[in-house]
Amino acid sequence: MVEALVIMGILGLCVGFIAALLGIGGGMVVVPCLYYIFTWTGIISDSPMHYAAGTSLMIMIATSVGAVVAHARRGDVVWSLTRRVLPGISLGVICGVIIATIISGKILMLVFGAILLIVAIMMIFGFKATAAREERIPRQRYLNLFGFVIGYKSGMLGVGGGAISVPWLTWMGLSQPKVSGTSSTFTFPAAVIGAAAFCVSGLVDANRPEVPFTIGYLFWPALPVAGLTSVVGTRFGAIFSSKVPGRLLRIIFGVILIGVSASMITSGFSPPESPTEDVKLPDS
């Protein structure tokens, strides 16, 4: 247990550092790291991927609050857009969590690994959306669909929606500060609703074994440990962000993500260590 908490503290430092240094969310790093922490230390052996996704969203609540407050103080949040997208996000998160708790952890790993691979390729080759010359806000039905996709991805995988919201907001013609600020306001409600949904779904799951220090699919000690250390990591990342070539770092980090993606996809295809659940003995 102590070993796991120490690793989570280091994880929080790294996630905060990377997030501030590269300007990306930490969910894509937190979820696979939590999965391997749970499995390697043995503190969670049943459905570790579900606990990783739920716990990631719980940590994201703490890390996203500061970003929302900071952007709001600078006036970089288009609140009218946030209010119009919020219903779609809420519904999408709930649907994503429901699907995540229904499917097996293996399938969840395969989906996560595939999306992680796409994000890594985008980072390495620097794919960016083309900004419009003037702001163009779509009709409400499209904003509902946009919010649903962001929420569904967040709820199902336990990550933020920046990989979708940032290109979309850029295409809408928002300035870069408003893109970052408004995108952060999508992450916070997705994290709150998603963490609550993973908590409830775990509590009502009659087949879920009792795991110490958990509430539903949330491993709550990770919140104070990784949440607090991520704040420290963010400060260091902000200092180094102006001193280190961002393009080179994105390429290096993208290569690392490809390695993590390959590991998760391989684990998703690998058979369980003790495949006794589906074995039926012949009648005597």
N, C-alpha and C positions, 0 to 999 in steps of 0.2 A: 504493500500500500504506500509506504513512504517512498519507495523507489519510483512508483508511478507518479506521485505528486511532484517529485523533484523533476522528472522528465517533463511533466506538464508545465512546470514553471519555466523551464528552458524553452519549451514550445511556445509559450506566451511571449517570451522575449523575442524569439526569432520571427514569429508572426507579426508582432508589432513593428519590428525593424523592417521587415520586407514590405509590409503594407505602406509604411511611410516612405520608404526608399523608392519603391516602384509605382506607388499610387494604385495598388490593387487590393482587393479584399483578401482576407486571410482564410476564408472558408475552404478554398481548394487545397490549402495546406493543412488546416486543422483536422478535417475529417479523416484523411488517410493516416495522419500521425496518431490521432486518437484511436483509430482502429488497431494500429500496430501496437500502441501502448497497452490497450485492453487485452490483446491476444498474447503478446510477449510476456507481460507480467502475470497473466492468468486471473486478473481481478474480475474480468467479464469474459466468460467463454461461450455463453449462449447469446446469439444475435448481436455480436459486437458492432456490426455495421449500423444497426438501428440505433444503438446507444451512441455511436460516434456522430451520427447525423443530428440526433436530438440534442446531445451535449454541445455540439458545435453552434447550434442556433442559440442555446442558452448563453454561451460565451459571447456570441455576437451581440446580444442585448447590451452587455456592458461596453463592448468596444465601439458600438455604433452610436451610443448616446453622445459621447464627446464629439464625434464628427458632425452630428446633426446640430448640436449647440454652436460649435465653432462656425459652421457654414451659415447658420441662421443669423448670428451676430454680424457677419459680414454682408448680410443681405443677398446671399447667393442661392436662396431657395425659392423656387416658383411654387408657392403654397397652393395656388389655385389648381395647378397641374397635379400636385400630390393628392389633393382631395378627390380629383376626378379619377385617378388611377387606383386609389386605395380599395374600393370595392372589389375590383378584379384581383388585386393582390391577395386580399383576404380569402376570397373563394379559392383561388389557385393554391394557396398555401395549405388550406384544409384538405383539398383534393390530393395534393402531392403527398402529404403525410399519410393519408388513408392508403394510397397506393403503395407507399414505402413500407408500411407495416403489414400489407397483405403479401407482397412478393418476398421471395427469399433473399437472404443477405448476399448470396452469390450473384443473383441477377442485379441487385443494387450495386454491387462492386463493379460489374461489367458496365453498367450504365454510367457510373461515376468515372470509371477509367476512360471510357470513350469520350465523354465531355471534357475531361481533364486533358486528353490528347489534343482535342480541337483548340482549347485555350492555349496550350503550350505552343502549337504551331502558329497561332495568331500572334503570340508574343515574339517568337523568333523572327518571323517575317514582317512584323510590324503592320499587320492589317489594321486599317482605321476606316471609320465611316466618313463619307464626304459631307461636310457641313453645308447646310443650305445658306443662301445669302441673306435670307430673312426668316424669322420664326414662322413655322407652319405647324399649328396644333391640329392633329387629326380629330375626326368626329368621335363622339363619346363611345360608340360601339367598338371602334378600333382601340381606343384607350382601355376599354374593358378587356379586350383580347390581349393587349399588351401587358396589362397588369396581371391577368390570369397566367400568362406564360412565365412572367417573372416569379410570381408566387408559387406556381407549380414546381418550377426548378428549385426554388429555395426550400420548399417543404419536402420534396422528395429526396434531395441530396444533402440538405443541411448547410447550404452555402448561400451567399448573397447573390443578388441579381445583377451585379455590375457588368458582367460579361454581356448581358443583353441590354440593360438600361442605358449604359454609357453610349454605345453606338447609336441606339434609337434616339436618345435625347440630342446627340450630335447631329443626326439626320434632320431632326426637327428645327435645327438652326439656333439652338441655345448656345450661349457663350460657354467656354470651357469652365469657368468658375461656377456657372449655374448648372452645368451638366454634373459636375462633381457634387455640388450641394444638393440638388434635387434628387440625384441618385441615392445619396445617403439617407434621405427621408423614406425611400422605398425599403431600404434594408432593415431599419428599426422595426416597423410594424410587422414585416415578414418574420423577423426573428422572434418577436414577442408571441405572435399567433402560432408560429411553427413550434416553438418550445412548449407552449401550453398544450398544443395538439399532441405532440410526442409524449408529454407527461400523462395526459388523459388516456391515450391509446394504450400506453404501457400498463396503467393502473387497471383498465378494464379487460386486459388480456389474461384470461384465466390460465393459459398455458405458459405464461412468463414466470420463470423461477424467481424466487426472492434473491436479490443481489444487494449486499450491504452498500450503504451510502448512495442509494439510487431512489429516485421518485419517478415512477413510470420508466420511460427510456432516457432519463436524465441522470447523469453521474454528477451530483451537485458539488462535490469538492473541487471540481475543475473550474467552477465559476470564480471563486475568490483567488485561486492560485494562478491560473492562466489569464484570467481577466486583469488582475492587477499587474502582473509582469508584462503583459502586452502594452500597457500604458508606458512603462519604462522603455520598452523596446521602440515604441513610436517616437519617443524623444530622441533617441540615438539615430534612428532612421532619418528623421527630419534634418539632423545635423549633417549627416553624410550625403544626403540627397543632392546637395549643391556641389559636392566635391568629387563625386564618382560618376563616370560616364553612364548615363541611364540606359543607353542603347545596348552597351556591352553587358550590363547587368541583366537586362531583359532576356538577352540571348542565353546567358549562362543559366538563369533561372528557368527559362523555357526548356532547356536540355534536361535539367533536374526533374521538371514536371513530367517530361516524357518518360524518364526512368520510373518515376512513381506510378504513372499511368500504366506502363508495361507490367509493373509488379502487381497492381490491382487487377488488371485484366487476366494475368496468368493465374492469380489466386482465385478469380471468379470461375475460371474454367477447370481448376484442379478439383478432383473428387474430395469429399470430406474424409478426415482421417479415420473416422469410425463409422462407416456407412451401414449401420445396423438398423436404422429407422425403417427402411423400406424392405428389409429382409423378412420373408415369411417362411416359417418352418413348415415342412410337410406334415400332414396329419399322420399320427401314429396309428 
